């Protein structure tokens, strides 16, 4: 046994040396953090540098007359518990109808948005266009990022990025520590990572979900406005939405770039404001924060192919679907972060947590319809 343990120790040492040599030679130093922290989590805020998205003169959601008076159906509660939820909230007719929290989280607790942040970036692009900081959705991204002025890269426009049809070679593999997305999360040089991409397909043809597209959009916003993404979000979105609490946006390094494709930390009540903004076509309590025509483009399917079929599920950084024949749209994060808007019902559903359900054979999420069904059942008499 002693000899066996000694052999195992040598093997482990050799593997560790090999891994270290690979990291040093390849320059992929993010792998140290990847190996240390393994899977991403909603509480990764303190692993990285962050920039504050400030609130000012926040206003609470009004309570619905039936606030928390209706019991959540057992089948919905079971799904929420199974998926390790931390928050479930329903907003009806511009008031909060129901909310429940788990694991010590509350209506003030910050947790990771993951890819819901992409929708926020999409909002900021629209505001920058409204302000004339960006001429239009169809300008080449090379106008802002010099690395994209040459060859096939020069054909890529903001529209291609925001509809996930850039034709770039980003590797969106979450489980692979060597993928572009893993390096973006744990690495320290987002600018170099996203500007070193190659054009491998004609832009504007095929939907191909890539976090690198969102990061490029964030760089464009910062370049066009002359302020950081978080500063722009503070002044043009978070304060106008009367958010109650400061949000945090993780950076790749101190004073670096926001991880704009993810990592916007807020709470259920404040996330819901973004859904409400789009439910009201860019208007928040009489203040037109973003042009309504742009919002309408965001929440309709972009004219692309998705696996040889017409795209029906993605607009301008917003997901699109239907439930029982009703059109819905939503923000989505990888661990089941949702802000779902049902315009006909004047309803917003927010769910936050540690995991989401598997997809069915058609690639559709199986937990989301359960949350929607439950919310409709709970609010049917109101």
URVEN-V612703 format. One record per residue. N is the residue number from 1. RES is the residue in one small letter. SS is DSSP state (H for helix, E for strand, C for the rest). BURIAL is + if it has 9 or more other C-alpha atoms within 8 Angstrom, else -. D_CENTER is the distance of its C-alpha to the mean C-alpha in Angstrom with 1 decimal. Layout:
n->N res->RES ss->SS burial->BURIAL d_center->D_CENTER
n->N res->RES ss->SS burial->BURIAL d_center->D_CENTER
//
This chain:
n->1 res->x ss->C burial->- d_center->50.6
n->2 res->x ss->H burial->- d_center->50.8
n->3 res->x ss->H burial->- d_center->50.9
n->4 res->x ss->H burial->- d_center->48.0
n->5 res->x ss->H burial->- d_center->45.8
n->6 res->x ss->H burial->- d_center->46.9
n->7 res->x ss->H burial->- d_center->45.9
n->8 res->x ss->H burial->- d_center->42.5
n->9 res->x ss->H burial->- d_center->42.1
n->10 res->x ss->H burial->- d_center->43.1
n->11 res->x ss->H burial->- d_center->40.6
n->12 res->x ss->H burial->- d_center->37.8
n->13 res->x ss->H burial->- d_center->39.0
n->14 res->x ss->H burial->- d_center->39.2
n->15 res->x ss->H burial->- d_center->35.7
n->16 res->x ss->H burial->- d_center->34.4
n->17 res->x ss->H burial->- d_center->36.5
n->18 res->x ss->H burial->- d_center->35.2
n->19 res->x ss->H burial->- d_center->31.6
n->20 res->x ss->H burial->- d_center->32.3
n->21 res->x ss->H burial->- d_center->34.3
n->22 res->x ss->H burial->- d_center->31.5
n->23 res->x ss->H burial->+ d_center->29.0
n->24 res->x ss->H burial->+ d_center->31.6
n->25 res->x ss->H burial->- d_center->32.7
n->26 res->x ss->H burial->- d_center->29.3
n->27 res->x ss->C burial->- d_center->27.9
n->28 res->x ss->C burial->- d_center->24.7
n->29 res->x ss->C burial->+ d_center->25.0
n->30 res->x ss->H burial->+ d_center->21.4
n->31 res->x ss->H burial->+ d_center->22.9
n->32 res->x ss->H burial->- d_center->24.7
n->33 res->x ss->H burial->+ d_center->21.6
n->34 res->x ss->H burial->+ d_center->20.2
n->35 res->x ss->H burial->- d_center->23.5
n->36 res->x ss->H burial->- d_center->23.8
n->37 res->x ss->H burial->- d_center->20.5
n->38 res->x ss->C burial->- d_center->20.0
n->39 res->x ss->C burial->- d_center->17.0
n->40 res->x ss->C burial->- d_center->13.7
n->41 res->x ss->C burial->- d_center->13.7
n->42 res->x ss->C burial->+ d_center->12.2
n->43 res->x ss->C burial->- d_center->15.1
n->44 res->x ss->C burial->+ d_center->14.8
n->45 res->x ss->H burial->+ d_center->14.9
n->46 res->x ss->H burial->- d_center->18.5
n->47 res->x ss->H burial->- d_center->18.3
n->48 res->x ss->C burial->+ d_center->17.2
n->49 res->x ss->C burial->+ d_center->18.3
n->50 res->x ss->E burial->+ d_center->16.3
n->51 res->x ss->E burial->+ d_center->16.6
n->52 res->x ss->E burial->+ d_center->17.0
n->53 res->x ss->E burial->+ d_center->15.5
n->54 res->x ss->C burial->+ d_center->18.7
n->55 res->x ss->C burial->+ d_center->19.7
n->56 res->x ss->C burial->- d_center->23.2
n->57 res->x ss->C burial->- d_center->25.5
n->58 res->x ss->C burial->+ d_center->23.0
n->59 res->x ss->C burial->- d_center->24.1
n->60 res->x ss->C burial->- d_center->23.7
n->61 res->x ss->C burial->- d_center->22.9
n->62 res->x ss->C burial->- d_center->26.3
n->63 res->x ss->E burial->+ d_center->27.2
n->64 res->x ss->C burial->+ d_center->28.2
n->65 res->x ss->C burial->- d_center->31.8
n->66 res->x ss->C burial->- d_center->30.9
n->67 res->x ss->C burial->+ d_center->28.3
n->68 res->x ss->C burial->- d_center->28.1
n->69 res->x ss->C burial->- d_center->31.4
n->70 res->x ss->C burial->- d_center->30.2
n->71 res->x ss->C burial->- d_center->29.9
n->72 res->x ss->C burial->- d_center->26.8
n->73 res->x ss->C burial->- d_center->28.1
n->74 res->x ss->H burial->- d_center->28.9
n->75 res->x ss->H burial->- d_center->27.0
n->76 res->x ss->H burial->+ d_center->23.7
n->77 res->x ss->H burial->+ d_center->24.5
n->78 res->x ss->H burial->- d_center->25.3
n->79 res->x ss->H burial->+ d_center->22.0
n->80 res->x ss->H burial->+ d_center->20.2
n->81 res->x ss->H burial->- d_center->22.5
n->82 res->x ss->H burial->- d_center->22.4
n->83 res->x ss->C burial->+ d_center->18.6
n->84 res->x ss->C burial->+ d_center->19.1
n->85 res->x ss->E burial->+ d_center->17.3
n->86 res->x ss->E burial->+ d_center->17.4
n->87 res->x ss->E burial->+ d_center->16.8
n->88 res->x ss->E burial->+ d_center->17.6
n->89 res->x ss->E burial->+ d_center->18.3
n->90 res->x ss->E burial->+ d_center->19.7
n->91 res->x ss->E burial->+ d_center->20.3
n->92 res->x ss->E burial->+ d_center->23.2
n->93 res->x ss->C burial->- d_center->25.0
n->94 res->x ss->C burial->+ d_center->23.1
n->95 res->x ss->E burial->+ d_center->24.0
n->96 res->x ss->E burial->+ d_center->22.8
n->97 res->x ss->E burial->+ d_center->24.6
n->98 res->x ss->E burial->+ d_center->23.6
n->99 res->x ss->E burial->+ d_center->21.7
n->100 res->x ss->E burial->- d_center->22.2
n->101 res->x ss->E burial->+ d_center->21.1
n->102 res->x ss->C burial->+ d_center->21.9
n->103 res->x ss->C burial->- d_center->22.7
n->104 res->x ss->C burial->- d_center->23.6
n->105 res->x ss->C burial->+ d_center->20.3
n->106 res->x ss->C burial->- d_center->20.8
n->107 res->x ss->C burial->- d_center->19.5
n->108 res->x ss->C burial->- d_center->19.3
n->109 res->x ss->C burial->- d_center->17.7
n->110 res->x ss->C burial->- d_center->14.6
n->111 res->x ss->E burial->+ d_center->12.1
n->112 res->x ss->E burial->+ d_center->9.0
n->113 res->x ss->C burial->+ d_center->5.7
n->114 res->x ss->C burial->+ d_center->4.6
n->115 res->x ss->C burial->+ d_center->2.0
n->116 res->x ss->H burial->+ d_center->2.3
n->117 res->x ss->H burial->+ d_center->3.2
n->118 res->x ss->H burial->+ d_center->4.1
n->119 res->x ss->H burial->+ d_center->6.0
n->120 res->x ss->H burial->+ d_center->7.4
n->121 res->x ss->H burial->+ d_center->8.5
n->122 res->x ss->H burial->+ d_center->10.0
n->123 res->x ss->H burial->+ d_center->11.8
n->124 res->x ss->H burial->+ d_center->13.2
n->125 res->x ss->H burial->+ d_center->14.5
n->126 res->x ss->H burial->+ d_center->16.3
n->127 res->x ss->H burial->+ d_center->17.8
n->128 res->x ss->H burial->+ d_center->19.0
n->129 res->x ss->H burial->+ d_center->20.7
n->130 res->x ss->H burial->+ d_center->22.3
n->131 res->x ss->C burial->- d_center->23.7
n->132 res->x ss->C burial->- d_center->25.1
n->133 res->x ss->C burial->+ d_center->23.3
n->134 res->x ss->C burial->+ d_center->22.1
n->135 res->x ss->C burial->- d_center->24.9
n->136 res->x ss->C burial->- d_center->22.9
n->137 res->x ss->C burial->+ d_center->20.1
n->138 res->x ss->C burial->- d_center->22.7
n->139 res->x ss->C burial->+ d_center->23.7
n->140 res->x ss->E burial->+ d_center->23.6
n->141 res->x ss->H burial->+ d_center->21.1
n->142 res->x ss->H burial->+ d_center->24.2
n->143 res->x ss->H burial->- d_center->25.2
n->144 res->x ss->C burial->- d_center->22.8
n->145 res->x ss->C burial->+ d_center->22.5
n->146 res->x ss->H burial->- d_center->26.0
n->147 res->x ss->H burial->- d_center->25.2
n->148 res->x ss->H burial->+ d_center->24.2
n->149 res->x ss->C burial->+ d_center->27.6
n->150 res->x ss->C burial->- d_center->29.5
n->151 res->x ss->H burial->- d_center->30.2
n->152 res->x ss->H burial->- d_center->27.7
n->153 res->x ss->H burial->+ d_center->24.8
n->154 res->x ss->H burial->+ d_center->26.4
n->155 res->x ss->H burial->- d_center->25.7
n->156 res->x ss->C burial->+ d_center->21.9
n->157 res->x ss->E burial->+ d_center->20.8
n->158 res->x ss->H burial->+ d_center->17.7
n->159 res->x ss->H burial->+ d_center->17.9
n->160 res->x ss->H burial->+ d_center->17.7
n->161 res->x ss->H burial->+ d_center->14.5
n->162 res->x ss->H burial->+ d_center->12.7
n->163 res->x ss->C burial->+ d_center->14.1
n->164 res->x ss->C burial->+ d_center->13.4
n->165 res->x ss->C burial->+ d_center->17.2
n->166 res->x ss->C burial->+ d_center->18.0
n->167 res->x ss->C burial->+ d_center->20.3
n->168 res->x ss->E burial->+ d_center->19.4
n->169 res->x ss->C burial->- d_center->20.1
n->170 res->x ss->C burial->+ d_center->16.9
n->171 res->x ss->C burial->- d_center->17.0
n->172 res->x ss->C burial->+ d_center->13.8
n->173 res->x ss->C burial->+ d_center->15.9
n->174 res->x ss->C burial->- d_center->14.3
n->175 res->x ss->C burial->- d_center->17.7
n->176 res->x ss->C burial->- d_center->19.6
n->177 res->x ss->C burial->+ d_center->20.0
n->178 res->x ss->C burial->- d_center->21.2
n->179 res->x ss->C burial->+ d_center->18.2
n->180 res->x ss->H burial->+ d_center->16.4
n->181 res->x ss->H burial->+ d_center->13.1
n->182 res->x ss->H burial->+ d_center->15.2
n->183 res->x ss->H burial->+ d_center->16.9
n->184 res->x ss->H burial->+ d_center->13.9
n->185 res->x ss->H burial->- d_center->12.9
n->186 res->x ss->H burial->+ d_center->16.5
n->187 res->x ss->C burial->+ d_center->18.3
n->188 res->x ss->C burial->- d_center->19.5
n->189 res->x ss->C burial->+ d_center->19.6
n->190 res->x ss->H burial->+ d_center->16.5
n->191 res->x ss->H burial->- d_center->18.7
n->192 res->x ss->H burial->- d_center->21.2
n->193 res->x ss->H burial->+ d_center->18.9
n->194 res->x ss->H burial->+ d_center->17.2
n->195 res->x ss->H burial->- d_center->20.5
n->196 res->x ss->C burial->- d_center->22.5
n->197 res->x ss->C burial->+ d_center->21.0
n->198 res->x ss->C burial->- d_center->23.6
n->199 res->x ss->E burial->+ d_center->23.8
n->200 res->x ss->C burial->- d_center->24.8
n->201 res->x ss->C burial->- d_center->24.5
n->202 res->x ss->C burial->- d_center->25.2
n->203 res->x ss->C burial->+ d_center->22.2
n->204 res->x ss->C burial->+ d_center->21.5
n->205 res->x ss->C burial->- d_center->22.9
n->206 res->x ss->E burial->+ d_center->20.6
n->207 res->x ss->C burial->+ d_center->17.0
n->208 res->x ss->C burial->+ d_center->15.6
n->209 res->x ss->C burial->- d_center->11.9
n->210 res->x ss->C burial->+ d_center->11.5
n->211 res->x ss->H burial->+ d_center->9.1
n->212 res->x ss->H burial->+ d_center->12.2
n->213 res->x ss->H burial->+ d_center->12.1
n->214 res->x ss->H burial->+ d_center->9.2
n->215 res->x ss->H burial->+ d_center->11.1
n->216 res->x ss->H burial->+ d_center->14.2
n->217 res->x ss->H burial->+ d_center->13.1
n->218 res->x ss->H burial->+ d_center->12.5
n->219 res->x ss->H burial->+ d_center->15.9
n->220 res->x ss->H burial->+ d_center->17.4
n->221 res->x ss->H burial->+ d_center->16.4
n->222 res->x ss->H burial->+ d_center->18.0
n->223 res->x ss->H burial->+ d_center->20.9
n->224 res->x ss->H burial->+ d_center->21.5
n->225 res->x ss->H burial->+ d_center->21.5
n->226 res->x ss->C burial->- d_center->23.2
n->227 res->x ss->C burial->- d_center->21.0
n->228 res->x ss->C burial->- d_center->18.0
n->229 res->x ss->H burial->+ d_center->14.5
n->230 res->x ss->H burial->+ d_center->14.7
n->231 res->x ss->H burial->+ d_center->18.2
n->232 res->x ss->H burial->+ d_center->17.2
n->233 res->x ss->H burial->+ d_center->14.4
n->234 res->x ss->H burial->+ d_center->17.2
n->235 res->x ss->H burial->+ d_center->19.9
n->236 res->x ss->H burial->+ d_center->18.4
n->237 res->x ss->H burial->+ d_center->15.8
n->238 res->x ss->H burial->+ d_center->15.9
n->239 res->x ss->C burial->+ d_center->19.7
n->240 res->x ss->C burial->+ d_center->20.3
n->241 res->x ss->C burial->+ d_center->18.2
n->242 res->x ss->C burial->+ d_center->20.6
n->243 res->x ss->C burial->+ d_center->18.0
n->244 res->x ss->C burial->+ d_center->20.2
n->245 res->x ss->C burial->+ d_center->18.7
n->246 res->x ss->C burial->+ d_center->17.5
n->247 res->x ss->E burial->+ d_center->14.0
n->248 res->x ss->E burial->+ d_center->13.5
n->249 res->x ss->E burial->+ d_center->11.5
n->250 res->x ss->E burial->+ d_center->12.5
n->251 res->x ss->E burial->+ d_center->14.7
n->252 res->x ss->C burial->+ d_center->16.2
n->253 res->x ss->C burial->+ d_center->19.6
n->254 res->x ss->C burial->- d_center->21.6
n->255 res->x ss->C burial->- d_center->21.4
n->256 res->x ss->C burial->- d_center->19.1
n->257 res->x ss->C burial->+ d_center->15.9
n->258 res->x ss->E burial->+ d_center->12.5
n->259 res->x ss->C burial->+ d_center->10.1
n->260 res->x ss->C burial->+ d_center->8.0
n->261 res->x ss->C burial->+ d_center->5.8
n->262 res->x ss->C burial->+ d_center->4.8
n->263 res->x ss->C burial->+ d_center->7.5
n->264 res->x ss->E burial->+ d_center->7.7
n->265 res->x ss->E burial->+ d_center->10.4
n->266 res->x ss->E burial->+ d_center->11.9
n->267 res->x ss->C burial->+ d_center->13.7
n->268 res->x ss->H burial->+ d_center->14.0
n->269 res->x ss->H burial->+ d_center->16.3
n->270 res->x ss->H burial->+ d_center->14.5
n->271 res->x ss->H burial->+ d_center->11.1
n->272 res->x ss->H burial->+ d_center->13.6
n->273 res->x ss->H burial->+ d_center->14.8
n->274 res->x ss->H burial->+ d_center->12.1
n->275 res->x ss->H burial->+ d_center->12.9
n->276 res->x ss->H burial->+ d_center->16.5
n->277 res->x ss->H burial->+ d_center->16.3
n->278 res->x ss->H burial->+ d_center->15.5
n->279 res->x ss->H burial->+ d_center->18.0
n->280 res->x ss->C burial->- d_center->20.5
n->281 res->x ss->C burial->+ d_center->19.7
n->282 res->x ss->C burial->+ d_center->18.7
n->283 res->x ss->E burial->+ d_center->21.3
n->284 res->x ss->E burial->+ d_center->21.2
n->285 res->x ss->C burial->- d_center->24.6
n->286 res->x ss->C burial->- d_center->26.5
n->287 res->x ss->E burial->- d_center->24.5
n->288 res->x ss->E burial->- d_center->23.1
n->289 res->x ss->C burial->+ d_center->20.0
n->290 res->x ss->C burial->+ d_center->19.0
n->291 res->x ss->C burial->+ d_center->21.3
n->292 res->x ss->H burial->+ d_center->21.5
n->293 res->x ss->H burial->- d_center->22.2
n->294 res->x ss->H burial->+ d_center->18.9
n->295 res->x ss->H burial->+ d_center->17.0
n->296 res->x ss->H burial->+ d_center->19.2
n->297 res->x ss->H burial->+ d_center->18.3
n->298 res->x ss->H burial->+ d_center->14.6
n->299 res->x ss->C burial->+ d_center->15.3
n->300 res->x ss->C burial->+ d_center->17.9
n->301 res->x ss->C burial->+ d_center->17.9
n->302 res->x ss->C burial->+ d_center->18.3
n->303 res->x ss->C burial->- d_center->21.8
n->304 res->x ss->C burial->+ d_center->21.0
n->305 res->x ss->E burial->+ d_center->22.2
n->306 res->x ss->E burial->+ d_center->20.1
n->307 res->x ss->C burial->- d_center->22.4
n->308 res->x ss->C burial->- d_center->25.5
n->309 res->x ss->E burial->- d_center->24.7
n->310 res->x ss->E burial->- d_center->23.4
n->311 res->x ss->C burial->+ d_center->19.6
n->312 res->x ss->C burial->- d_center->19.1
n->313 res->x ss->C burial->- d_center->15.5
n->314 res->x ss->E burial->+ d_center->13.4
n->315 res->x ss->C burial->+ d_center->13.9
n->316 res->x ss->C burial->+ d_center->12.5
n->317 res->x ss->C burial->+ d_center->8.7
n->318 res->x ss->C burial->+ d_center->9.3
n->319 res->x ss->E burial->+ d_center->10.7
n->320 res->x ss->E burial->+ d_center->14.3
n->321 res->x ss->E burial->+ d_center->16.9
n->322 res->x ss->E burial->+ d_center->20.1
n->323 res->x ss->E burial->- d_center->21.8
n->324 res->x ss->C burial->- d_center->25.6
n->325 res->x ss->C burial->- d_center->25.7
n->326 res->x ss->E burial->- d_center->23.5
n->327 res->x ss->E burial->+ d_center->20.6
n->328 res->x ss->E burial->+ d_center->17.3
n->329 res->x ss->E burial->+ d_center->13.8
n->330 res->x ss->E burial->+ d_center->10.5
n->331 res->x ss->E burial->+ d_center->6.8
n->332 res->x ss->E burial->+ d_center->6.0
n->333 res->x ss->E burial->+ d_center->5.3
n->334 res->x ss->C burial->+ d_center->8.2
n->335 res->x ss->C burial->+ d_center->10.5
n->336 res->x ss->C burial->+ d_center->10.7
n->337 res->x ss->E burial->+ d_center->8.4
n->338 res->x ss->E burial->+ d_center->9.3
n->339 res->x ss->E burial->+ d_center->10.3
n->340 res->x ss->E burial->+ d_center->13.0
n->341 res->x ss->E burial->+ d_center->15.4
n->342 res->x ss->E burial->+ d_center->19.0
n->343 res->x ss->H burial->+ d_center->20.7
n->344 res->x ss->H burial->- d_center->24.2
n->345 res->x ss->H burial->- d_center->24.1
n->346 res->x ss->C burial->+ d_center->22.6
n->347 res->x ss->E burial->+ d_center->20.3
n->348 res->x ss->E burial->+ d_center->16.8
n->349 res->x ss->E burial->+ d_center->15.8
n->350 res->x ss->E burial->+ d_center->13.5
n->351 res->x ss->E burial->+ d_center->13.4
n->352 res->x ss->E burial->+ d_center->12.2
n->353 res->x ss->E burial->+ d_center->13.8
n->354 res->x ss->C burial->+ d_center->14.7
n->355 res->x ss->C burial->+ d_center->14.7
n->356 res->x ss->C burial->+ d_center->14.6
n->357 res->x ss->C burial->+ d_center->17.5
n->358 res->x ss->C burial->- d_center->18.5
n->359 res->x ss->E burial->+ d_center->18.4
n->360 res->x ss->C burial->- d_center->21.8
n->361 res->x ss->C burial->- d_center->24.0
n->362 res->x ss->C burial->- d_center->22.4
n->363 res->x ss->C burial->- d_center->18.9
n->364 res->x ss->C burial->- d_center->17.9
n->365 res->x ss->E burial->+ d_center->16.2
n->366 res->x ss->C burial->+ d_center->19.2
n->367 res->x ss->C burial->+ d_center->17.8
n->368 res->x ss->H burial->- d_center->16.1
n->369 res->x ss->H burial->+ d_center->19.5
n->370 res->x ss->H burial->+ d_center->21.1
n->371 res->x ss->H burial->+ d_center->19.0
n->372 res->x ss->H burial->+ d_center->19.7
n->373 res->x ss->H burial->- d_center->23.4
n->374 res->x ss->H burial->+ d_center->23.8
n->375 res->x ss->H burial->+ d_center->22.5
n->376 res->x ss->H burial->- d_center->24.8
n->377 res->x ss->H burial->- d_center->27.6
n->378 res->x ss->H burial->+ d_center->27.3
n->379 res->x ss->H burial->- d_center->27.3
n->380 res->x ss->C burial->- d_center->29.8
n->381 res->x ss->C burial->- d_center->32.6
n->382 res->x ss->C burial->- d_center->30.8
//
